[in-house]
Each structure stands twice: as structure tokens, then as C-alpha cells.
Amino acid sequence: MHARMSRIAGLPPERIDEARQYFEQAELPALQKQQGYQGVIVMVDRNDGRATAITFWDTLDDLKASDRTADQAREATMERARSVDPSREPVIERYEVLIQEQA
């Protein structure tokens, strides 16, 4: 399994719920249709406007094939949230998942 982690800073805390709703309704369905999609987790710190999203993919090829859709979803959601500092680019990292455990 592989994962893409996107970290975003500078989100106005009062816009986070609207951005979440937009992502779930408008962008998540496109990700779910991508081959190899295995899920997503989105975390936020409302105090300082930081957010992290991790998507999970069957293979590295599936992750790479989803890059364009993920980029579009990230950009549209950030636009919806009206990031405080648009010059702060998101940090995107890719990993191979070695252990995943959920109780």
C-alpha cells in the first residue's frame, strides 16, 4: 500500500467546516473513483489553521495515476477555504505504508 500526505497551513479556522463539506461533496467522489483508492484521513488543528490529508492507494502506480485528480481536489478545497497566505504552498509527500493498524 502507498500513501500521499498533503500538509496545508494558513487556513482560516472559521472556513474549515465549509472546506470540509466542499471536499466531501465535490472532490472526494472523484478520488473514490480512481483505481486503487483505499481511503482518506483528514486532520486539522483549528487553532492555527493547519490541515493534513492522507490518501491510501493499492500500488505506487495507482498513487501516481491519481496525482492530477489529487492536485485538483487540493487546489479547489484550498480556494474554498480562502487560505490566509496563498503563497504558502502545500507540502506533498509520498510513502510506502509498512504498517497500518486500526483498533
PEZI-V768410 format. One record per backbone hydrogen bond with DSSP energy under -0.5 kcal/mol. CO is the residue of the C=O (numbers start at 1). NH is the residue of the N-H. E is the energy in kcal/mol with one decimal. If there is no record, write none. Layout:
BEGIN
co=CO nh=NH e=E
co=CO nh=NH e=E
END
This chain:
BEGIN
co=1 nh=97 e=-2.5
co=2 nh=57 e=-3.3
co=3 nh=95 e=-2.8
co=4 nh=6 e=-0.5
co=4 nh=55 e=-2.3
co=5 nh=93 e=-2.7
co=6 nh=53 e=-2.5
co=7 nh=91 e=-2.5
co=8 nh=51 e=-2.9
co=10 nh=84 e=-3.8
co=12 nh=15 e=-2.5
co=12 nh=16 e=-0.5
co=13 nh=16 e=-1.0
co=15 nh=19 e=-2.3
co=16 nh=20 e=-2.6
co=17 nh=21 e=-2.4
co=18 nh=22 e=-2.4
co=19 nh=23 e=-2.7
co=20 nh=24 e=-2.6
co=21 nh=25 e=-2.2
co=22 nh=26 e=-3.3
co=22 nh=27 e=-0.8
co=23 nh=27 e=-1.2
co=23 nh=28 e=-3.2
co=27 nh=30 e=-0.6
co=27 nh=31 e=-1.4
co=28 nh=32 e=-2.6
co=29 nh=33 e=-1.1
co=31 nh=34 e=-1.6
co=34 nh=37 e=-1.7
co=36 nh=58 e=-2.0
co=39 nh=56 e=-2.7
co=41 nh=54 e=-2.9
co=43 nh=52 e=-2.9
co=44 nh=46 e=-0.6
co=45 nh=48 e=-0.7
co=45 nh=49 e=-1.3
co=45 nh=50 e=-1.2
co=48 nh=10 e=-0.6
co=49 nh=11 e=-2.5
co=50 nh=45 e=-2.8
co=51 nh=8 e=-3.0
co=52 nh=43 e=-3.4
co=53 nh=6 e=-2.9
co=54 nh=41 e=-2.2
co=55 nh=4 e=-2.1
co=56 nh=38 e=-3.2
co=56 nh=39 e=-0.7
co=57 nh=2 e=-3.0
co=59 nh=63 e=-2.1
co=60 nh=64 e=-2.8
co=61 nh=65 e=-2.5
co=62 nh=66 e=-1.2
co=63 nh=66 e=-0.6
co=64 nh=67 e=-1.3
co=66 nh=70 e=-2.7
co=67 nh=71 e=-2.8
co=68 nh=72 e=-2.3
co=69 nh=73 e=-2.3
co=70 nh=74 e=-2.6
co=71 nh=75 e=-2.6
co=72 nh=76 e=-2.5
co=73 nh=77 e=-2.2
co=74 nh=78 e=-2.6
co=75 nh=79 e=-2.4
co=76 nh=80 e=-2.0
co=77 nh=81 e=-1.9
co=78 nh=82 e=-1.0
co=78 nh=83 e=-1.0
co=79 nh=82 e=-0.5
co=81 nh=12 e=-0.6
co=85 nh=88 e=-2.2
co=87 nh=89 e=-1.2
co=90 nh=92 e=-0.5
co=91 nh=7 e=-2.9
co=93 nh=5 e=-3.3
co=95 nh=3 e=-2.7
co=96 nh=98 e=-0.6
END
